[in-house]
Amino acid sequence: MLELVLQKQKQKKYIWTNLIVFTVFIIVYTMIDSFNLSYKDMALQYGAFLPIMNIILNIVMAAISTLMITFTSAQFDFTGKESKASNLSFVSVIFGILTYGCTPCVIGFFAAIGITFGVIALPFAGLPYKLISLAILIAGFIWIIFRIRKAQCKLPESNSKSE
């Protein structure tokens, strides 16, 4: 089944979907970074390694998120069932917004819904939280690959009746 899902990725529809979804995720992850600390400020405060690492992680996370969505979509085309792990890319984005996003925004958001605890200091411009988010995405991607390999195609129903 994995081979079929990979072959579907070569179709024009999936190529465009991959490009659009990847672009959206890059924008989201870059915005989350900028809410925390701009790349210029990261470089000034921590050195050039940190913004480069953040950009690389953004590309990797966007690629994994994109593949999770399109692989799940292709699997759905074959089996009629969607993998539950496809939601982990969304969970990763929410996790990012609530942890290594804009600290004052997060504290204000938690206070507005009655939670008085918030992250006060985020080390290395939120890099540890981004690594946790990456781990969530990798776990989801591995789960999707596992489920695709175990999946079976739905068989078309036969119109002829047994006599």
ZADO-1210 file (C-alpha; in nm, 4 decimals, padded with zeros to 6 digits):
<atoms>
<atom x="00.0000" y="00.0000" z="00.0000" code="MET" pos="1"/>
<atom x="00.2878" y="00.2389" z="00.0764" code="LEU" pos="2"/>
<atom x="00.4080" y="00.2098" z="-00.2838" code="GLU" pos="3"/>
<atom x="00.0621" y="00.3113" z="-00.4079" code="LEU" pos="4"/>
<atom x="00.0528" y="00.6103" z="-00.1737" code="VAL" pos="5"/>
<atom x="00.3994" y="00.7171" z="-00.2914" code="LEU" pos="6"/>
<atom x="00.2934" y="00.6823" z="-00.6557" code="GLN" pos="7"/>
<atom x="-00.0098" y="00.9051" z="-00.5888" code="LYS" pos="8"/>
<atom x="00.2267" y="01.1798" z="-00.4711" code="GLN" pos="9"/>
<atom x="00.3470" y="01.2115" z="-00.8324" code="LYS" pos="10"/>
<atom x="00.0013" y="01.3109" z="-00.9565" code="GLN" pos="11"/>
<atom x="-00.0530" y="01.6754" z="-01.0424" code="LYS" pos="12"/>
<atom x="-00.3218" y="01.7132" z="-00.7711" code="LYS" pos="13"/>
<atom x="-00.0883" y="01.5864" z="-00.4998" code="TYR" pos="14"/>
<atom x="00.2098" y="01.7879" z="-00.6241" code="ILE" pos="15"/>
<atom x="00.0035" y="02.1072" z="-00.5976" code="TRP" pos="16"/>
<atom x="-00.1389" y="02.0027" z="-00.2616" code="THR" pos="17"/>
<atom x="00.2118" y="01.9328" z="-00.1312" code="ASN" pos="18"/>
<atom x="00.3372" y="02.2730" z="-00.2493" code="LEU" pos="19"/>
<atom x="00.0433" y="02.4656" z="-00.1039" code="ILE" pos="20"/>
<atom x="00.0369" y="02.2823" z="00.2304" code="VAL" pos="21"/>
<atom x="00.4165" y="02.3059" z="00.2656" code="PHE" pos="22"/>
<atom x="00.4003" y="02.6801" z="00.2011" code="THR" pos="23"/>
<atom x="00.1237" y="02.7258" z="00.4581" code="VAL" pos="24"/>
<atom x="00.3169" y="02.5317" z="00.7219" code="PHE" pos="25"/>
<atom x="00.6396" y="02.7237" z="00.6508" code="ILE" pos="26"/>
<atom x="00.4473" y="03.0489" z="00.6964" code="ILE" pos="27"/>
<atom x="00.2869" y="02.9260" z="01.0205" code="VAL" pos="28"/>
<atom x="00.6127" y="02.7989" z="01.1707" code="TYR" pos="29"/>
<atom x="00.7999" y="03.1145" z="01.0674" code="THR" pos="30"/>
<atom x="00.5269" y="03.3337" z="01.2184" code="MET" pos="31"/>
<atom x="00.5450" y="03.1373" z="01.5442" code="ILE" pos="32"/>
<atom x="00.9215" y="03.1950" z="01.5512" code="ASP" pos="33"/>
<atom x="00.8820" y="03.5659" z="01.4821" code="SER" pos="34"/>
<atom x="00.6232" y="03.6013" z="01.7612" code="PHE" pos="35"/>
<atom x="00.8841" y="03.4667" z="02.0000" code="ASN" pos="36"/>
<atom x="01.1999" y="03.6376" z="01.8727" code="LEU" pos="37"/>
<atom x="01.2996" y="03.7563" z="01.5254" code="SER" pos="38"/>
<atom x="01.5769" y="03.5670" z="01.3491" code="TYR" pos="39"/>
<atom x="01.7945" y="03.8789" z="01.3617" code="LYS" pos="40"/>
<atom x="01.7478" y="03.9077" z="01.7386" code="ASP" pos="41"/>
<atom x="01.8121" y="03.5336" z="01.7792" code="MET" pos="42"/>
<atom x="02.1404" y="03.5721" z="01.5935" code="ALA" pos="43"/>
<atom x="02.2416" y="03.8722" z="01.8021" code="LEU" pos="44"/>
<atom x="02.1484" y="03.7076" z="02.1315" code="GLN" pos="45"/>
<atom x="02.2504" y="03.3447" z="02.0699" code="TYR" pos="46"/>
<atom x="02.4688" y="03.3457" z="01.7593" code="GLY" pos="47"/>
<atom x="02.3998" y="03.2447" z="01.3991" code="ALA" pos="48"/>
<atom x="02.3543" y="02.8768" z="01.4843" code="PHE" pos="49"/>
<atom x="02.0136" y="02.9239" z="01.6519" code="LEU" pos="50"/>
<atom x="01.8280" y="03.0962" z="01.3651" code="PRO" pos="51"/>
<atom x="01.9815" y="02.8534" z="01.1154" code="ILE" pos="52"/>
<atom x="01.8688" y="02.5624" z="01.3334" code="MET" pos="53"/>
<atom x="01.5188" y="02.7122" z="01.3627" code="ASN" pos="54"/>
<atom x="01.4900" y="02.7581" z="00.9852" code="ILE" pos="55"/>
<atom x="01.6078" y="02.4015" z="00.9220" code="ILE" pos="56"/>
<atom x="01.3611" y="02.2697" z="01.1810" code="LEU" pos="57"/>
<atom x="01.0824" y="02.4751" z="01.0207" code="ASN" pos="58"/>
<atom x="01.1574" y="02.3179" z="00.6818" code="ILE" pos="59"/>
<atom x="01.1717" y="01.9653" z="00.8280" code="VAL" pos="60"/>
<atom x="00.8538" y="02.0145" z="01.0334" code="MET" pos="61"/>
<atom x="00.6682" y="02.1652" z="00.7362" code="ALA" pos="62"/>
<atom x="00.7777" y="01.8754" z="00.5151" code="ALA" pos="63"/>
<atom x="00.6698" y="01.6132" z="00.7688" code="ILE" pos="64"/>
<atom x="00.3371" y="01.7896" z="00.8288" code="SER" pos="65"/>
<atom x="00.2769" y="01.8113" z="00.4537" code="THR" pos="66"/>
<atom x="00.3568" y="01.4449" z="00.3978" code="LEU" pos="67"/>
<atom x="00.1321" y="01.3448" z="00.6873" code="MET" pos="68"/>
<atom x="-00.1596" y="01.5271" z="00.5286" code="ILE" pos="69"/>
<atom x="-00.1053" y="01.4089" z="00.1721" code="THR" pos="70"/>
<atom x="-00.0186" y="01.0501" z="00.2667" code="PHE" pos="71"/>
<atom x="-00.3347" y="01.0322" z="00.4741" code="THR" pos="72"/>
<atom x="-00.5342" y="01.1788" z="00.1870" code="SER" pos="73"/>
<atom x="-00.3921" y="00.9234" z="-00.0558" code="ALA" pos="74"/>
<atom x="-00.4590" y="00.6414" z="00.1914" code="GLN" pos="75"/>
<atom x="-00.8175" y="00.7626" z="00.2236" code="PHE" pos="76"/>
<atom x="-00.8552" y="00.7465" z="-00.1560" code="ASP" pos="77"/>
<atom x="-00.7571" y="00.3797" z="-00.1479" code="PHE" pos="78"/>
<atom x="-00.9155" y="00.2556" z="00.1727" code="THR" pos="79"/>
<atom x="-01.1947" y="00.4970" z="00.2587" code="GLY" pos="80"/>
<atom x="-01.0467" y="00.5342" z="00.6101" code="LYS" pos="81"/>
<atom x="-00.8446" y="00.8262" z="00.7420" code="GLU" pos="82"/>
<atom x="-00.5553" y="00.7710" z="00.9804" code="SER" pos="83"/>
<atom x="-00.6017" y="00.9173" z="01.3275" code="LYS" pos="84"/>
<atom x="-00.2359" y="01.0264" z="01.3292" code="ALA" pos="85"/>
<atom x="-00.3042" y="01.2888" z="01.0629" code="SER" pos="86"/>
<atom x="-00.4280" y="01.5150" z="01.3418" code="ASN" pos="87"/>
<atom x="-00.0823" y="01.5234" z="01.5007" code="LEU" pos="88"/>
<atom x="00.0357" y="01.7908" z="01.2565" code="SER" pos="89"/>
<atom x="-00.2461" y="02.0123" z="01.3877" code="PHE" pos="90"/>
<atom x="-00.1562" y="01.9211" z="01.7472" code="VAL" pos="91"/>
<atom x="00.2040" y="02.0174" z="01.6729" code="SER" pos="92"/>
<atom x="00.1009" y="02.3617" z="01.5467" code="VAL" pos="93"/>
<atom x="-00.1228" y="02.4222" z="01.8505" code="ILE" pos="94"/>
<atom x="00.1582" y="02.3005" z="02.0785" code="PHE" pos="95"/>
<atom x="00.3908" y="02.5470" z="01.9082" code="GLY" pos="96"/>
<atom x="00.1530" y="02.8364" z="01.9469" code="ILE" pos="97"/>
<atom x="00.0954" y="02.7598" z="02.3150" code="LEU" pos="98"/>
<atom x="00.4590" y="02.6990" z="02.4055" code="THR" pos="99"/>
<atom x="00.7237" y="02.8625" z="02.1911" code="TYR" pos="100"/>
<atom x="00.4900" y="03.1269" z="02.0533" code="GLY" pos="101"/>
<atom x="00.4460" y="03.4790" z="02.1823" code="CYS" pos="102"/>
<atom x="00.4934" y="03.4468" z="02.5575" code="THR" pos="103"/>
<atom x="00.2776" y="03.7469" z="02.6582" code="PRO" pos="104"/>
<atom x="00.0020" y="03.6205" z="02.4279" code="CYS" pos="105"/>
<atom x="00.0121" y="03.2725" z="02.5789" code="VAL" pos="106"/>
<atom x="00.0103" y="03.4047" z="02.9355" code="ILE" pos="107"/>
<atom x="-00.2792" y="03.6368" z="02.8482" code="GLY" pos="108"/>
<atom x="-00.4666" y="03.3534" z="02.6756" code="PHE" pos="109"/>
<atom x="-00.4247" y="03.1198" z="02.9735" code="PHE" pos="110"/>
<atom x="-00.5307" y="03.3964" z="03.2138" code="ALA" pos="111"/>
<atom x="-00.8400" y="03.4657" z="03.0032" code="ALA" pos="112"/>
<atom x="-00.9547" y="03.1036" z="03.0303" code="ILE" pos="113"/>
<atom x="-00.8729" y="03.0795" z="03.4003" code="GLY" pos="114"/>
<atom x="-00.5288" y="02.9209" z="03.3960" code="ILE" pos="115"/>
<atom x="-00.2834" y="03.1341" z="03.5879" code="THR" pos="116"/>
<atom x="00.0292" y="02.9328" z="03.5054" code="PHE" pos="117"/>
<atom x="00.2290" y="03.0237" z="03.1982" code="GLY" pos="118"/>
<atom x="00.5772" y="02.9707" z="03.0654" code="VAL" pos="119"/>
<atom x="00.7874" y="03.2612" z="03.1932" code="ILE" pos="120"/>
<atom x="01.1283" y="03.1924" z="03.0420" code="ALA" pos="121"/>
<atom x="01.1743" y="03.0086" z="02.7167" code="LEU" pos="122"/>
<atom x="01.5364" y="02.8939" z="02.6761" code="PRO" pos="123"/>
<atom x="01.7088" y="02.9412" z="02.3400" code="PHE" pos="124"/>
<atom x="01.4084" y="03.1198" z="02.1861" code="ALA" pos="125"/>
<atom x="01.1874" y="02.8134" z="02.2358" code="GLY" pos="126"/>
<atom x="01.4160" y="02.5599" z="02.0644" code="LEU" pos="127"/>
<atom x="01.3513" y="02.2792" z="02.3192" code="PRO" pos="128"/>
<atom x="00.9771" y="02.3204" z="02.2649" code="TYR" pos="129"/>
<atom x="01.0251" y="02.3100" z="01.8888" code="LYS" pos="130"/>
<atom x="01.2198" y="01.9844" z="01.9303" code="LEU" pos="131"/>
<atom x="00.9296" y="01.8380" z="02.1311" code="ILE" pos="132"/>
<atom x="00.6951" y="01.9470" z="01.8540" code="SER" pos="133"/>
<atom x="00.9241" y="01.7794" z="01.5997" code="LEU" pos="134"/>
<atom x="00.9148" y="01.4595" z="01.8072" code="ALA" pos="135"/>
<atom x="00.5321" y="01.4697" z="01.8011" code="ILE" pos="136"/>
<atom x="00.5394" y="01.5070" z="01.4231" code="LEU" pos="137"/>
<atom x="00.7896" y="01.2241" z="01.3779" code="ILE" pos="138"/>
<atom x="00.5803" y="00.9947" z="01.5975" code="ALA" pos="139"/>
<atom x="00.2715" y="01.0799" z="01.3920" code="GLY" pos="140"/>
<atom x="00.4558" y="01.0252" z="01.0646" code="PHE" pos="141"/>
<atom x="00.5878" y="00.6873" z="01.1781" code="ILE" pos="142"/>
<atom x="00.2361" y="00.5916" z="01.2861" code="TRP" pos="143"/>
<atom x="00.0923" y="00.6941" z="00.9480" code="ILE" pos="144"/>
<atom x="00.3563" y="00.4890" z="00.7618" code="ILE" pos="145"/>
<atom x="00.2805" y="00.1925" z="00.9886" code="PHE" pos="146"/>
<atom x="-00.0953" y="00.2257" z="00.9270" code="ARG" pos="147"/>
<atom x="-00.0464" y="00.2640" z="00.5511" code="ILE" pos="148"/>
<atom x="00.1624" y="-00.0522" z="00.5400" code="ARG" pos="149"/>
<atom x="-00.1079" y="-00.2384" z="00.7351" code="LYS" pos="150"/>
<atom x="-00.3976" y="-00.0905" z="00.5345" code="ALA" pos="151"/>
<atom x="-00.5934" y="-00.2878" z="00.2825" code="GLN" pos="152"/>
<atom x="-00.7651" y="-00.1470" z="-00.0225" code="CYS" pos="153"/>
<atom x="-01.1410" y="-00.1598" z="-00.0289" code="LYS" pos="154"/>
<atom x="-01.2643" y="-00.4088" z="-00.2843" code="LEU" pos="155"/>
<atom x="-01.5309" y="-00.3009" z="-00.5278" code="PRO" pos="156"/>
<atom x="-01.8610" y="-00.4751" z="-00.4672" code="GLU" pos="157"/>
<atom x="-01.9576" y="-00.7328" z="-00.7244" code="SER" pos="158"/>
<atom x="-02.2796" y="-00.6648" z="-00.9137" code="ASN" pos="159"/>
<atom x="-02.3297" y="-01.0245" z="-01.0142" code="SER" pos="160"/>
<atom x="-02.5251" y="-01.2518" z="-00.7818" code="LYS" pos="161"/>
<atom x="-02.4198" y="-01.6022" z="-00.6979" code="SER" pos="162"/>
<atom x="-02.6516" y="-01.8655" z="-00.8323" code="GLU" pos="163"/>
</atoms>
